[in-house]
Amino acid sequence: MESPAWWWSWLLMSFGVTGLYLVGKKKWWAWLISFAGECLWVIYAITTRQYGFVVFALTYMVVFLKNAIQWKSENVEDTVQL
């Protein structure tokens, strides 16, 4: 099997670190950046025929989307109460 392009690791790392950084800043939409990063993991997994990554990425996508929805609703509630 041909090795994947070198830039994949940088692209995947960039989304992962950016998402984590922004989640630490308590930005609800940071979960959507992390979600987008997992979409890239799915593409990477299919391209490189490493299908186990698809399962892990889909699992993370569910968690990230759930967190985005929950954080968004909490953010809206906090804004209304102020």
C-alpha positions in Angstrom: 0.0 0.0 0.0 1.2 3.4 -0.9 1.8 5.7 2.1 -0.6 8.7 2.5 0.5 12.1 1.6 2.6 13.9 4.3 0.2 16.7 4.6 -2.6 14.5 6.0 -1.0 14.3 9.4 -0.6 18.1 9.6 -4.2 18.7 8.5 -5.7 16.2 10.9 -3.5 17.5 13.8 -4.4 21.1 13.0 -8.1 20.4 13.3 -7.6 18.4 16.5 -5.5 21.0 18.3 -7.6 23.9 17.1 -10.8 22.2 18.3 -9.3 21.3 21.7 -7.9 24.8 22.1 -11.3 26.5 21.4 -13.2 24.0 23.6 -10.9 25.1 26.4 -11.9 28.7 25.6 -15.5 27.5 26.1 -16.7 28.2 22.6 -19.7 26.1 21.8 -18.9 26.1 18.1 -15.5 24.6 18.7 -17.2 21.2 18.8 -18.2 21.8 15.2 -14.6 22.3 14.2 -13.8 19.0 16.0 -16.7 17.4 14.1 -15.2 18.7 10.8 -11.9 17.2 11.8 -13.6 13.8 12.2 -15.1 14.1 8.7 -11.5 14.4 7.5 -10.6 11.3 9.5 -13.3 9.4 7.7 -11.9 10.5 4.3 -8.4 9.6 5.4 -9.5 6.2 6.7 -11.3 5.3 3.4 -8.5 6.7 1.3 -5.9 4.6 3.1 -8.2 1.6 3.6 -7.9 1.8 7.4 -11.5 1.2 8.1 -11.1 1.0 11.9 -10.6 4.8 11.9 -14.1 5.2 10.4 -15.7 3.6 13.5 -13.6 5.7 15.9 -14.4 8.9 13.8 -18.1 8.2 13.7 -18.2 7.7 17.4 -16.3 10.9 18.1 -18.6 12.7 15.6 -21.7 11.7 17.7 -20.1 12.9 20.9 -18.9 16.2 19.3 -22.3 16.9 17.8 -24.1 16.1 21.1 -21.7 18.5 23.0 -22.2 21.3 20.4 -26.0 21.0 20.8 -25.8 20.9 24.6 -23.3 23.8 24.9 -25.2 25.9 22.4 -28.4 25.5 24.4 -26.6 26.3 27.6 -25.0 29.3 26.0 -28.4 30.6 24.8 -29.9 30.0 28.3 -27.0 31.9 30.0 -27.4 34.8 27.6 -31.2 35.0 28.3 -30.7 35.0 32.0 -28.2 37.9 32.0 
